[in-house]
Each structure stands twice: as structure tokens, then as C-alpha cells.
């Protein structure tokens, strides 16, 4: 299976999916949002620095190609790119996170 096929499989087989790295402060922010809204158990998180380095590099390139941006965290809801922690911060600042999560079926 090619890295792109594997990346697409991760996205399509997980309703709420995030690529992450364990050392990443922006990823920690996103994880704090999942916890705040009680949805941590609904979001599948792939920590790229916790898997084989060669596989991680290939997958990261594939996720970059798919999303159009090299960034962690990158988040997908229902097979569609939702955004990054920047989008979560914007929703939080506008007090719209709960509404968006409900629209996505996360809440």
C-alpha cells in the first residue's frame, strides 16, 4: 500500500482524525480542546513521531499532499479537512466551537 493510500485510509476510516507529534505545543492545544468538550475518545490521533521514522516521513509527505499544507496538527472530520489548531483557536475566540462540533456530529 502506498503512503498516500495509507494516509487516505486513515482519513476515511476514522470519522474524526488528527495527525500530531507528541512534542508539538499546537497539537497539545488541540488535544486540550478535545478534552474540554469531552470528545477525546472520539478523535483518532496518529502521533507521527511515535511510529517508524521512515513510515512517518512518507505518511507526512502524503498528508501534506492531501491537505495542501505541511502542518501538525491537521484535523479531518468526516473525511474532509477541518483545519488545524488555528481553526480551533478561531472557533474558541468566537465561542463557536460547540456549534461547529455539533454540525460535524462530534457532539
C-alpha positions as CSV (number, residue, x, y, z in Angstrom):
1,X,0.0,0.0,0.0
2,X,1.4,3.4,-1.0
3,X,1.8,6.1,1.7
4,X,-0.9,8.2,0.1
5,X,-3.3,5.2,0.0
6,X,-2.5,4.6,3.7
7,X,-3.0,8.2,4.6
8,X,-6.3,8.3,2.8
9,X,-7.3,5.1,4.6
10,X,-6.6,6.7,7.9
11,X,-8.7,9.7,7.0
12,X,-11.6,7.7,5.6
13,X,-11.7,5.0,8.3
14,X,-11.7,7.5,11.2
15,X,-14.6,9.8,11.5
16,X,-12.6,12.3,13.5
17,X,-8.8,12.2,12.8
18,X,-5.8,14.2,13.6
19,X,-2.1,13.9,12.7
20,X,0.1,15.0,15.5
21,X,3.6,14.9,17.1
22,X,4.0,14.3,20.8
23,X,6.3,17.3,21.3
24,X,4.1,19.8,19.4
25,X,2.6,22.6,21.5
26,X,-0.1,23.2,18.9
27,X,-1.1,19.5,19.0
28,X,-1.3,19.8,22.8
29,X,-3.7,22.7,22.4
30,X,-5.9,20.7,20.0
31,X,-5.9,17.8,22.5
32,X,-6.9,20.2,25.3
33,X,-9.9,21.2,23.2
34,X,-10.9,17.6,22.7
35,X,-10.7,17.2,26.4
36,X,-12.6,20.4,27.2
37,X,-15.6,19.2,25.1
38,X,-15.4,15.6,26.3
39,X,-14.6,14.2,22.8
40,X,-11.1,12.8,23.3
41,X,-12.3,9.2,22.8
42,X,-13.9,10.1,19.5
43,X,-10.8,11.6,17.9
44,X,-8.2,9.2,16.5
45,X,-4.8,10.7,16.8
46,X,-1.8,9.5,14.8
47,X,1.4,10.6,16.5
48,X,3.9,10.7,13.6
49,X,6.9,10.7,15.9
50,X,5.7,7.5,17.7
51,X,5.9,5.3,14.6
52,X,8.7,4.1,12.4
53,X,10.6,7.2,11.2
54,X,10.7,6.1,7.5
55,X,7.0,5.4,7.6
56,X,6.3,8.7,9.4
57,X,8.2,10.7,6.8
58,X,6.4,9.0,3.9
59,X,3.0,9.5,5.6
60,X,3.7,13.1,6.5
61,X,4.5,13.8,2.8
62,X,1.3,12.1,1.8
63,X,-0.8,14.0,4.3
64,X,0.9,17.2,3.1
65,X,-0.1,16.4,-0.5
66,X,-3.7,15.5,0.5
67,X,-4.2,18.6,2.7
68,X,-2.1,21.1,0.7
69,X,-0.2,22.1,3.8
70,X,2.6,20.7,5.9
71,X,1.4,21.2,9.4
72,X,0.7,19.4,12.7
73,X,-1.9,19.1,13.9
74,X,-4.0,18.7,10.8
75,X,-7.6,17.6,11.6
76,X,-10.2,15.8,9.4
77,X,-13.9,15.5,10.2
78,X,-16.0,13.0,8.3
79,X,-13.3,12.5,5.6
80,X,-12.9,16.3,5.0
81,X,-10.1,18.5,6.1
82,X,-11.4,20.6,9.0
83,X,-8.2,22.6,9.6
84,X,-5.5,23.0,12.3
85,X,-5.3,24.2,15.8
86,X,-5.5,27.7,14.3
87,X,-9.1,27.0,13.3
88,X,-9.9,25.6,16.7
89,X,-8.4,28.8,18.3
90,X,-10.6,30.9,16.0
91,X,-13.7,29.0,16.9
92,X,-12.9,29.3,20.6
93,X,-12.4,33.0,20.3
94,X,-15.7,33.4,18.6
95,X,-17.4,31.0,21.1
96,X,-18.5,28.8,18.1
97,X,-16.6,25.5,18.9
98,X,-19.6,23.7,20.3
99,X,-21.8,24.7,17.4
100,X,-19.2,23.5,14.8
101,X,-18.6,20.3,16.7
102,X,-22.4,19.7,16.7
103,X,-22.6,20.3,13.0
104,X,-19.8,17.7,12.5
105,X,-21.5,15.2,14.7
106,X,-18.7,15.3,17.2
107,X,-21.1,16.5,20.0
